[in-house]
Amino acid sequence: MRARDAALVSSRRRAGVFVALIGVLLLVTSTAYAAGVVDQGLVSEDRSVERAVERADADATAALKHAAREAAHDAAARPVTRAPSETGSVEPTAAVRPATAFEDAFRIRLALAGIEALAAVNAEVEDVSATATLRQIDGPVDPADLEMLRETVRVGPVANGTATRVVFENVTLTATRGGRTVAEQTRNRSVVVSVPTLAAHERTERFERRLNRGPVEGPGLGRQLTASLYPMTWARGYGQYAGAPVQNVLANRHVELSTNAGIVRTQRDVFGTSDPDARGGLARATARTGLTDLLAPTELDESAWSAAVLDAPTPKSAAGGDGFGAARTHADETRPVSVGHAADVAAVSVHDDLESVVRESYRVEASLTADANRVVYGGRLRLPRPSAAGEGRWRRVDVRTRERVRVLPATGAPRGTPAGTVDPHEVLGFGAATRTVVVERTVRGRWKRTVERAFEIASAEGPPRIVTREVVVDSATTEDSAIDRYHVDVRVAGAYAPTDDAPDRPITTFGAAASADDPDLAGTPEAARAALGVGTAENVDRVAREAVVDGDVDRSTVVFGRRSAATIDRIASDLDGLRVGVR
């Protein structure tokens, strides 16, 4: 019994010794590992590849959207409506098909613009460089590649045609480190631009079809022209049959007027609106045609009605002609011609637009120029590296540049009022001002210093493993700065510029009129400076800053001189007197 108890105690002691040895081993290993971790510093997580790809992704989307917008504007401004095989002007290609010439050319424009835009995408984070590509070919693009490029882009209208969606297929983002590809992803990119190119093209084609459509083929110019000319021709024909002074039942002027009216109406039906210049021209043509019909009730040819009314015949004498004497030629006779109702019509048309005519007689075209000249250059920014003292090597983590633009305090603004009279289109100064603009440029970089260290990791299944890791032991920030100085000249000028319908003669200007009721260009310099945005010193500062940041400023506007109510009344009275005199 005692022997068995002794054996049991001995066995328990041996087991306790074994457990104690394991505990001592774990304690020593954990202590060594903790000491190694403390000695190596912070272990950084390398996310440079992910960050580079994210930046390239954002830059690629912005670049493709800008390229799509520019291509949409170009396609609308210079549309391709016929395939090269139909024109014969260039070498035929299957890239632009006759049935879809505009869409195919638009897609090719988008593909080429996308290739060019993505070529500028390059994001760098530490030693990782990320780029974006759309190109499916190597080398320069030739006509044989256009068909393949066309298929890499899809387009379609969105938002009821007010915008265009563009899908660029197989856009590839590639991240490289030391010339070796470390990440790559390919997917389609979709962008939407607020340019209604496709809708405008569809409506233009519909407008063209309606212009070419016959009267019995459906709504269009032919049907509107028929509906307009048919009743007018019957009415004038019956009037001529009844004895009315109608020489030509259907004249060219009637066809021209009805055709133009039909085109404007078709334009409004298709596009929802019509060209305001076309509407104004149509209104003037309608008035002119009506006046022609009113003043041509004679047997004269209608193309010469104005000469018949306004010019007295002065035939040349033919010596030894038909036996009639010189007195029978009527060359010496004076025959009065009554203008009559024409004077009333002309006076009414002028009275209806009198204020506008007078206003355009005192029209001034003003311009603003702001030129920025750099007088001091602070030099090129160079980002310094941190001190090389110490263990490890420095790596640049991030670079940021900043520009701070300051306009030095000043109180001057363009002032000045010319005196005397001015000839039409004579340019006069409306004042000038100068500013000094300072641009502070700064570049700031963040760095980290890394070293490679080895440490031992214990393993319960085998001998300890030696692991080498790159760890961050220090960080630093460096920067460089430079100051540039610009001299900005701000000038305002104006020219008296009456319209074609207004009198073109020198005018008393800028407050020099004899009385307050006389028309004058007074106030136009102040109005021009205010309209151009340099009426105050603060506005001049803003323009000077714009000239430095965005380039030289060149703007223009139109202002008008003072027109009193007494002036309008006096001109109206003179017109009435003229009307009575010519009747």
C-alpha positions in Angstrom: 0.0 0.0 0.0 2.8 2.4 0.9 4.7 1.5 -2.3 1.7 2.2 -4.4 1.2 5.6 -2.7 4.8 6.5 -3.2 4.6 5.6 -6.9 1.5 7.8 -7.3 3.3 10.8 -5.6 6.3 10.3 -7.8 4.1 10.3 -10.9 2.4 13.5 -9.9 5.7 15.2 -9.2 7.0 14.3 -12.7 3.8 15.7 -14.3 4.1 18.9 -12.3 7.6 19.4 -13.4 6.6 18.9 -17.1 3.8 21.5 -16.8 6.1 23.9 -15.1 8.6 23.5 -17.9 5.9 24.3 -20.5 4.9 27.4 -18.5 8.5 28.6 -18.3 8.9 28.1 -22.1 5.7 30.1 -22.9 6.8 32.9 -20.6 10.2 33.2 -22.2 8.8 33.1 -25.7 6.1 35.7 -25.1 8.7 38.0 -23.4 11.0 37.7 -26.4 8.2 38.4 -28.8 7.0 41.4 -26.8 10.6 42.8 -26.7 10.9 42.3 -30.5 7.6 44.2 -31.2 8.6 47.0 -28.9 12.0 47.3 -30.5 10.7 47.3 -34.1 8.3 50.3 -33.8 4.9 50.6 -35.5 4.1 48.3 -38.4 2.5 50.2 -41.2 -0.2 48.8 -43.5 0.7 49.3 -47.2 -2.4 50.7 -48.9 -0.5 52.6 -51.6 -1.8 50.3 -54.4 -5.4 50.8 -53.2 -5.1 54.5 -52.9 -3.4 54.9 -56.3 -6.2 52.9 -58.0 -8.9 54.9 -56.2 -7.4 58.2 -57.4 -7.0 56.9 -61.0 -10.6 55.7 -60.9 -11.9 59.2 -59.9 -9.6 60.9 -62.4 -10.7 58.6 -65.2 -14.4 59.2 -64.5 -13.9 63.0 -64.6 -11.8 62.8 -67.7 -14.3 60.7 -69.6 -17.2 63.0 -68.6 -15.2 66.0 -69.9 -14.4 64.1 -73.1 -18.0 63.1 -73.6 -19.2 66.7 -73.2 -16.7 68.1 -75.7 -17.4 65.3 -78.2 -21.2 66.0 -77.9 -20.7 69.7 -78.6 -18.4 68.9 -81.6 -20.9 66.4 -83.0 -23.7 69.0 -82.8 -21.6 71.8 -84.2 -20.1 69.8 -87.1 -22.4 66.8 -87.6 -21.7 64.0 -90.0 -25.0 63.2 -91.7 -23.8 61.2 -94.7 -21.4 58.2 -94.8 -18.1 58.6 -96.7 -19.3 56.0 -99.2 -22.1 58.4 -100.2 -20.1 61.6 -100.5 -17.1 60.1 -102.3 -14.9 62.8 -100.8 -12.8 60.4 -98.7 -11.8 56.8 -98.7 -14.9 54.6 -98.0 -15.0 53.0 -94.6 -17.4 50.6 -92.9 -17.0 52.5 -89.6 -19.7 55.1 -90.6 -22.7 53.3 -92.0 -25.3 55.1 -94.3 -28.3 54.3 -92.1 -26.7 55.5 -88.9 -24.1 58.0 -90.1 -24.6 60.6 -87.3 -24.7 58.0 -84.5 -21.6 56.1 -85.8 -19.6 59.3 -86.2 -20.6 60.5 -82.7 -19.5 57.2 -81.2 -16.1 57.4 -83.0 -15.7 61.0 -81.7 -16.4 59.8 -78.2 -13.9 56.9 -78.5 -11.1 59.1 -79.8 -11.9 61.7 -77.2 -11.9 59.1 -74.4 -8.5 57.7 -75.5 -7.0 61.2 -75.5 -8.5 62.0 -72.1 -7.4 58.8 -70.4 -3.9 59.2 -71.7 -3.5 62.1 -69.2 -4.7 60.1 -66.2 -1.8 59.1 -64.0 -2.0 58.8 -60.2 1.1 58.3 -58.1 1.1 57.2 -54.5 4.6 56.5 -53.1 6.2 54.2 -55.6 3.0 53.0 -57.1 1.7 54.5 -60.4 -1.9 53.9 -61.7 -3.0 54.7 -65.2 -6.3 54.3 -67.2 -6.7 53.1 -70.8 -9.5 52.6 -73.2 -7.5 51.9 -76.3 -7.9 48.5 -77.9 -5.2 48.9 -80.5 -1.5 49.5 -80.5 0.2 52.3 -82.5 -1.4 55.2 -84.3 -5.1 55.1 -85.1 -5.9 54.5 -88.8 -9.2 54.2 -90.7 -9.2 50.4 -90.3 -9.4 50.8 -86.5 -12.4 53.1 -86.5 -15.0 50.3 -86.7 -13.6 48.6 -83.7 -13.4 51.9 -81.7 -17.0 52.6 -82.6 -18.1 49.4 -80.9 -16.3 50.3 -77.6 -18.8 53.2 -77.0 -22.6 53.1 -76.6 -24.8 56.3 -76.5 -28.4 57.0 -75.7 -30.7 59.9 -74.7 -31.8 60.3 -71.1 -34.0 62.8 -69.2 -36.5 63.2 -72.1 -33.6 63.9 -74.5 -32.1 66.8 -72.5 -29.0 64.8 -71.7 -26.9 62.0 -73.2 -25.6 58.9 -71.5 -22.3 57.5 -72.8 -21.0 54.1 -71.9 -17.3 53.5 -72.4 -16.6 49.7 -72.5 -13.6 47.9 -71.1 -11.9 50.8 -69.4 -8.8 49.4 -67.7 -7.1 50.6 -64.5 -3.5 49.4 -64.1 -1.3 49.9 -61.1 2.5 49.3 -61.4 5.4 49.3 -59.0 8.9 49.4 -60.3 7.7 48.4 -63.8 5.8 45.4 -62.5 2.0 45.2 -62.6 0.6 44.8 -59.1 -3.2 45.4 -59.8 -5.5 45.6 -62.8 -9.3 46.0 -63.2 -11.5 46.4 -66.2 -15.1 47.5 -66.3 -17.5 49.7 -68.3 -17.8 53.3 -67.3 -21.1 55.2 -67.7 -21.3 59.0 -67.7 -24.2 61.4 -68.3 -23.6 64.9 -69.8 -26.2 67.6 -70.1 -25.9 68.1 -73.8 -29.0 67.1 -75.9 -27.1 66.1 -79.0 -29.1 63.0 -79.9 -32.5 64.8 -79.3 -31.4 67.7 -81.4 -30.3 65.5 -84.2 -33.6 63.5 -84.1 -35.6 66.8 -84.2 -33.5 68.1 -87.0 -34.1 65.0 -89.1 -37.8 65.3 -88.4 -37.7 69.0 -89.4 -36.0 68.1 -92.7 -38.6 65.3 -93.4 -41.4 67.8 -92.8 -39.9 70.3 -95.1 -39.6 67.7 -97.9 -43.0 66.2 -97.4 -45.7 66.7 -100.0 -49.2 68.1 -99.3 -50.9 64.7 -99.3 -48.1 62.8 -97.5 -48.7 64.2 -94.1 -48.1 67.3 -91.9 -45.3 69.5 -93.3 -44.4 72.5 -95.4 -46.2 71.3 -98.5 -49.5 71.0 -96.7 -49.1 74.4 -94.9 -48.1 76.1 -98.2 -51.1 74.7 -99.9 -53.4 75.7 -97.1 -52.0 79.2 -97.2 -51.9 79.9 -100.9 -55.2 78.2 -101.9 -57.6 80.6 -100.2 -55.4 83.7 -101.0 -55.3 82.8 -104.7 -59.0 82.2 -104.9 -59.7 85.5 -103.1 -57.4 87.6 -105.3 -58.7 85.8 -108.4 -62.3 86.6 -107.6 -61.3 90.1 -106.8 -59.6 90.5 -110.2 -62.6 89.0 -111.9 -64.8 91.5 -110.1 -62.7 94.4 -111.4 -60.4 95.0 -108.4 -56.9 96.4 -109.4 -55.2 93.1 -109.1 -52.6 92.6 -111.8 -51.0 89.3 -110.7 -53.2 86.9 -108.8 -50.2 84.9 -107.3 -46.9 86.8 -107.2 -43.5 85.7 -106.2 -43.8 87.7 -103.0 -46.9 85.8 -101.9 -45.1 82.4 -102.5 -42.0 83.7 -100.6 -44.0 84.9 -97.7 -46.1 81.8 -97.4 -43.1 79.5 -97.7 -41.2 81.4 -95.0 -44.3 81.4 -92.7 -44.6 77.7 -93.2 -41.0 77.1 -92.4 -41.2 79.1 -89.2 -44.4 77.3 -88.2 -42.9 73.9 -88.9 -39.8 74.8 -86.9 -42.1 75.7 -83.9 -44.0 72.4 -84.3 -40.9 70.3 -84.3 -38.6 72.1 -81.9 -41.2 73.7 -79.6 -40.0 77.2 -80.5 -38.8 79.2 -83.5 -35.9 81.4 -84.3 -36.7 85.0 -83.1 -34.7 86.5 -86.0 -36.9 84.5 -88.4 -40.0 85.6 -86.7 -38.9 89.3 -86.9 -38.0 88.9 -90.5 -41.3 87.3 -91.3 -43.2 90.1 -89.6 -41.3 92.7 -91.7 -41.9 90.7 -94.8 -45.6 90.5 -94.1 -45.8 94.2 -93.6 -43.8 94.9 -96.8 -46.0 92.5 -98.8 -49.2 94.1 -97.6 -47.9 97.5 -98.4 -46.9 96.4 -101.9 -50.4 95.0 -102.5 -51.9 98.3 -101.2 -49.7 100.5 -103.4 -49.7 98.5 -106.6 -53.4 98.8 -108.0 -52.1 100.0 -111.4 -51.0 98.3 -114.6 -47.3 98.8 -113.7 -45.1 95.8 -113.2 -45.1 95.1 -109.5 -41.3 94.9 -109.3 -41.1 98.6 -110.3 -43.9 100.0 -108.2 -41.6 102.0 -105.9 -39.9 103.6 -108.9 -43.3 104.4 -110.5 -44.4 106.2 -107.3 -41.2 108.0 -106.3 -39.3 108.7 -109.5 -40.5 111.1 -112.2 -39.9 109.7 -115.8 -37.2 111.5 -117.6 -36.9 109.9 -121.1 -34.1 111.0 -123.4 -35.1 112.9 -126.6 -34.5 111.0 -129.8 -33.5 113.3 -132.6 -35.3 112.6 -135.9 -37.4 109.9 -134.2 -41.1 109.4 -134.8 -42.0 112.9 -136.0 -43.1 114.3 -132.6 -41.6 117.5 -131.5 -39.7 117.9 -128.3 -42.7 119.5 -126.6 -44.6 116.2 -127.0 -42.1 114.1 -125.0 -43.5 115.6 -121.7 -39.9 115.7 -120.4 -40.5 119.2 -119.2 -43.8 118.5 -117.5 -44.1 118.2 -113.7 -46.8 115.9 -112.6 -47.7 115.6 -108.9 -47.9 112.1 -107.5 -49.9 111.6 -104.3 -48.4 109.4 -101.7 -51.6 109.4 -99.8 -52.2 106.4 -97.5 -48.6 105.2 -97.8 -47.5 108.1 -95.6 -50.0 107.0 -93.0 -48.7 103.4 -93.1 -45.1 104.5 -92.9 -45.8 106.9 -90.0 -47.7 104.3 -88.0 -44.8 101.8 -88.5 -42.3 104.3 -87.2 -44.5 105.5 -84.3 -44.9 101.9 -83.1 -41.1 101.5 -82.7 -40.1 105.1 -82.1 -38.7 104.6 -78.6 -36.5 101.8 -79.9 -35.3 103.8 -82.8 -34.4 106.7 -80.6 -32.8 104.4 -78.1 -30.6 102.8 -80.8 -29.5 106.3 -81.9 -27.7 106.8 -78.5 -26.1 103.4 -78.3 -22.6 102.9 -76.9 -20.5 99.8 -77.1 -18.2 99.5 -74.1 -15.3 97.1 -73.4 -13.2 96.0 -70.5 -9.6 94.7 -70.7 -7.5 93.5 -67.8 -3.9 92.5 -68.7 -1.7 90.7 -66.1 2.1 90.9 -66.4 4.4 89.0 -64.1 7.1 91.3 -62.8 8.6 89.0 -60.1 9.0 85.3 -60.4 9.7 83.3 -57.3 11.2 80.3 -59.1 10.3 76.7 -59.4 9.1 74.8 -56.4 11.4 72.0 -55.3 10.3 69.7 -52.4 13.3 69.0 -50.2 14.0 65.6 -48.7 14.3 65.1 -45.0 17.7 64.8 -43.3 19.5 61.7 -44.3 20.9 61.2 -40.8 19.6 58.0 -39.1 18.8 54.5 -40.0 16.5 53.6 -43.0 15.4 55.4 -46.1 12.8 58.1 -46.6 9.8 57.6 -48.9 7.4 60.4 -50.0 3.8 59.6 -48.9 1.9 62.6 -50.2 2.4 65.9 -52.0 0.0 68.8 -51.9 0.4 72.2 -53.6 -1.4 75.4 -52.7 -1.7 78.8 -54.2 -2.8 81.9 -52.3 -3.7 84.9 -54.4 -3.8 88.3 -52.7 -4.6 91.7 -54.2 -2.6 94.4 -52.4 -4.9 97.1 -50.9 -5.8 99.9 -53.3 -8.7 102.3 -53.6 -8.6 103.4 -57.2 -11.3 102.4 -59.7 -11.8 103.5 -63.4 -13.1 107.0 -63.6 -13.5 109.6 -66.3 -16.0 111.2 -68.6 -15.1 112.4 -72.1 -16.1 115.9 -73.2 -17.2 117.5 -76.4 -18.7 115.6 -79.3 -17.9 112.1 -80.7 -18.0 110.6 -84.1 -19.6 107.2 -84.7 -17.3 104.3 -83.8 -14.8 106.7 -82.2 -13.2 104.9 -79.2 -12.9 106.9 -76.1 -11.4 106.0 -72.7 -13.8 105.5 -69.8 -11.1 105.2 -67.2 -8.3 102.9 -66.0 -6.9 101.4 -62.8 -3.9 99.3 -61.8 -3.5 96.6 -59.2 -0.6 94.6 -57.8 -1.4 90.9 -57.2 0.8 88.6 -55.1 0.6 84.8 -55.6 2.1 82.7 -52.8 2.9 79.2 -54.0 3.6 76.4 -51.5 4.3 72.7 -51.9 4.2 70.4 -48.9 5.2 66.8 -48.7 4.8 64.1 -46.1 7.6 61.5 -45.7 8.1 58.3 -43.8 11.4 56.5 -43.0 11.3 52.8 -43.0 13.8 50.0 -42.1 13.7 46.3 -42.5 13.9 44.3 -39.3 13.8 40.6 -38.5 12.2 39.1 -35.5 11.4 35.6 -34.3 8.0 34.1 -34.1 7.6 31.1 -31.9 5.7 28.1 -33.2 4.1 25.3 -31.1 4.5 22.9 -34.0 8.1 23.5 -34.9 11.1 25.7 -34.5 10.7 29.5 -34.3 10.3 31.4 -37.7 12.4 34.4 -38.6 10.2 37.1 -40.3 11.5 40.3 -42.0 9.2 43.3 -42.2 9.5 46.9 -43.3 8.5 49.1 -40.4 8.1 52.9 -40.0 10.5 54.4 -37.6 10.1 58.1 -38.3 7.9 60.6 -40.2 8.6 64.2 -41.4 7.0 67.0 -43.3 8.9 69.3 -45.7 7.8 72.2 -47.8 9.0 74.9 -50.2 7.4 78.2 -51.1 7.8 81.0 -53.7 6.2 84.4 -54.2 5.2 85.8 -57.6 4.2 89.4 -58.2 1.9 90.6 -61.0 1.1 94.1 -62.3 -2.5 94.2 -63.7 -3.8 97.0 -65.9 -7.6 97.4 -66.0 -9.0 99.7 -68.7 -12.5 100.6 -69.8 -13.3 102.1 -73.3 -16.4 103.0 -75.2 -17.5 103.8 -78.7 -20.6 105.6 -80.0 -22.2 102.9 -82.2 -25.7 103.6 -83.5 -27.4 100.8 -85.3 -28.0 100.7 -89.1 -31.5 102.2 -88.7 -30.3 105.1 -86.6 -28.7 108.4 -87.8 -25.0 108.0 -88.3 -23.6 111.5 -87.4 -21.5 113.1 -84.6 -23.4 113.6 -81.4 -23.2 115.9 -78.4 -22.0 113.6 -75.6 -21.4 112.9 -72.0 -23.4 115.7 -70.3 -22.5 118.4 -72.8 -26.0 118.8 -74.1 -27.6 122.3 -74.1 -30.4 121.4 -71.7 -31.4 118.5 -69.5 -34.2 117.6 -72.0 -31.8 117.1 -75.0 -30.7 113.6 -75.9 -27.2 112.9 -74.6 -24.8 110.1 -73.9 -24.6 111.3 -70.3 -24.3 108.5 -67.8 -23.0 105.9 -70.3 -19.4 105.8 -68.8 -20.8 105.0 -65.3 -23.3 102.6 -66.7 -20.6 100.8 -68.7 -18.3 100.5 -65.7 -21.1 99.1 -63.6 -22.2 96.6 -66.3 -18.6 95.4 -66.8 -18.1 94.9 -63.1 -15.5 97.6 -62.3 -17.7 100.2 -60.8 -16.0 100.0 -57.3 -12.6 99.3 -56.0 -13.7 95.9 -54.7 -14.9 94.9 -58.1 -11.6 96.0 -59.7 -9.8 93.8 -57.1 -12.0 90.9 -58.3 -11.2 91.5 -61.9 -7.5 91.8 -61.2 -7.5 88.5 -59.4 -9.4 86.9 -62.3 -6.8 88.1 -64.8 -4.0 86.5 -62.8 -5.8 83.2 -62.0 -7.7 82.6 -65.3 -5.9 84.8 -67.8 -6.4 88.2 -69.4 -10.0 89.5 -69.2 -11.8 90.8 -72.2 -15.5 91.7 -71.9 -18.0 93.9 -73.7 -21.4 95.3 -73.1 -23.9 97.8 -74.6 -25.3 100.8 -72.8 -27.6 103.7 -74.0 -27.6 107.4 -73.5 -30.3 109.5 -71.8 -33.6 109.9 -73.6 -36.1 112.2 -72.0 -39.9 112.1 -72.6 -39.7 115.6 -74.1 -37.3 114.3 -76.7 -39.6 111.4 -77.7 -42.6 113.8 -78.0 -40.7 116.3 -80.1 -39.5 113.6 -82.6 -43.1 112.2 -82.8 -44.4 115.7 -83.5 -41.8 116.2 -86.3 -42.8 112.8 -87.8 -46.4 113.9 -87.9 -45.5 117.1 -89.6 -43.5 115.2 -92.2 -46.4 112.8 -92.8 -48.8 115.7 -93.4 -46.4 117.4 -95.7 -45.8 114.3 -98.0 -49.5 113.4 -98.2 
